């Protein structure tokens, strides 16, 4: 797909970021992630905007019961 859209030069970046799956002897990447990358020309994490919320909630849970000044 990257080759079709003249973005083959980005293949190492995509491989590193999206870390494909091995099925037999084929390396496969999440099609949704690749389509979005080609459309927006930008690497985006799977968690996207939710990541900050997860970190916030994790921090809250780790400090539950502590007194705040």
C-alpha positions in Angstrom: 0.0 0.0 0.0 2.8 2.4 0.8 4.4 1.6 -2.6 1.1 2.4 -4.3 0.8 5.8 -2.7 4.5 6.6 -3.3 5.3 6.4 0.4 7.6 3.3 0.3 10.4 5.4 1.7 8.4 5.5 5.0 8.3 1.7 5.3 10.9 1.4 8.1 9.1 4.1 10.2 5.8 2.3 9.8 7.3 -1.1 10.6 9.0 0.3 13.7 5.9 2.1 15.0 3.1 -0.4 14.1 5.1 -3.6 14.7 3.2 -6.1 12.5 2.0 -9.6 13.2 3.5 -12.8 11.8 1.1 -15.2 10.1 3.1 -18.2 8.8 5.8 -16.5 6.8 4.0 -13.2 6.2 4.3 -10.0 8.2 0.9 -8.3 8.4 0.0 -4.9 9.8 -3.3 -3.6 11.1 -5.1 -2.4 8.0 -6.9 0.4 9.8 -3.6 1.9 11.1 -2.0 1.7 7.7 -5.0 3.3 5.9 -5.1 6.1 8.4 -1.3 6.6 8.1 -1.6 6.9 4.3 -4.6 9.2 4.5 -3.2 11.6 7.2 0.5 11.2 6.5 1.1 11.0 10.3 1.9 8.2 12.7 -0.7 7.7 15.3 -0.8 5.4 18.3 -3.5 2.9 18.8 -4.6 4.4 22.0 -4.6 7.9 20.6 -6.4 10.4 22.9 -7.4 7.7 25.4 -3.7 7.3 26.5 -3.7 10.4 28.6 -7.0 9.3 30.3 -5.5 5.9 31.1 -2.4 7.5 32.6 -4.6 9.9 34.7 -6.8 7.0 36.0 -3.8 4.8 36.7 -2.2 7.7 38.7 -5.4 8.2 40.6 -5.6 4.5 41.5 -2.0 4.4 42.6 -2.5 7.3 45.0 -6.0 6.4 46.2 -6.2 7.0 50.0 -3.4 9.4 50.2 -4.1 12.8 51.8 -3.7 15.9 49.6 -2.3 19.1 51.0 
